Amino acid sequence: MEIYSPADIHQDCLSSALNCSISELDVLEYECGLKEKKDDSNVFENFYSGLEFAMDYTSPSPSSCKACEMYPTKNVEEFLEAIKNLVEQW
């Protein structure tokens, strides 16, 4: 499975990159059927909450930032690493 993975994000585009990551987590959750798996679903809900919290404290991104579909696709492990790097940048 390949997922759009924001990387090398300029500070001004952090909000749109976080939003992209949240959207792609929705795809991952759906594709893997995690809503039916209570323990995994709770982990994802906590992860979403953390990303949404970060979004609340990030300025809106200008329209010049990349759309989610413009980022490269990566496998799940690389996608999760990209999110980790994104959150560390925040």
C-alpha positions in Angstrom: 0.0 0.0 0.0 1.3 3.4 -1.0 0.3 6.6 0.8 0.9 10.3 0.0 3.6 11.3 2.5 4.5 14.9 3.1 8.2 15.4 3.5 10.7 18.4 3.5 7.9 20.7 4.6 8.5 24.4 4.7 7.3 25.9 8.0 4.6 27.9 6.2 3.1 24.7 4.8 3.0 22.8 8.1 -0.8 23.1 8.4 -1.5 21.6 4.9 1.0 18.8 5.5 -0.7 17.9 8.8 -4.1 18.0 7.1 -2.7 15.7 4.3 -1.4 13.3 6.9 -4.7 13.1 8.7 -6.5 12.4 5.4 -4.1 9.7 4.5 -4.5 8.1 8.0 -8.2 7.9 7.2 -7.3 6.0 4.0 -5.0 3.7 5.9 -7.6 3.0 8.6 -10.2 2.2 6.0 -8.0 0.1 3.8 -6.7 -1.9 6.8 -10.1 -2.3 8.4 -9.0 -0.9 11.7 -12.4 0.4 12.7 -13.4 -3.2 13.3 -10.4 -3.8 15.5 -11.1 -2.0 18.8 -7.5 -1.9 20.1 -6.0 -0.7 16.8 -8.9 1.8 16.4 -8.1 3.3 19.8 -4.4 3.8 18.8 -5.5 5.6 15.6 -8.0 7.8 17.5 -5.2 8.9 19.9 -2.9 9.5 17.0 -5.6 11.6 15.2 -6.2 13.6 18.4 -2.5 14.5 18.6 -2.3 15.6 14.9 -5.5 17.6 15.3 -4.1 19.3 18.4 -1.1 20.3 16.4 -3.4 21.6 13.7 -5.1 23.9 16.2 -1.8 25.6 17.0 -0.6 25.9 13.4 -1.2 28.9 11.1 -3.2 28.2 8.0 -1.0 27.4 5.0 -0.8 29.7 1.9 -2.3 28.4 -1.3 1.2 28.0 -2.7 1.8 24.9 -0.6 1.6 21.5 -2.3 -1.7 19.6 -2.5 -1.7 16.3 -0.8 -1.6 14.4 -4.1 1.6 16.3 -5.1 3.7 14.6 -2.4 5.4 11.3 -3.2 3.8 8.1 -2.2 5.5 5.8 0.3 4.9 2.5 2.0 3.2 2.6 5.4 6.4 2.4 7.4 7.9 5.3 5.6 4.6 7.2 5.8 4.6 6.8 9.6 8.2 8.0 9.8 7.3 11.0 7.7 4.5 11.9 10.2 7.0 11.5 13.0 9.3 13.9 11.3 6.5 16.3 10.6 5.4 16.4 14.2 9.0 16.9 15.4 9.3 19.8 13.0 6.2 21.4 14.5 
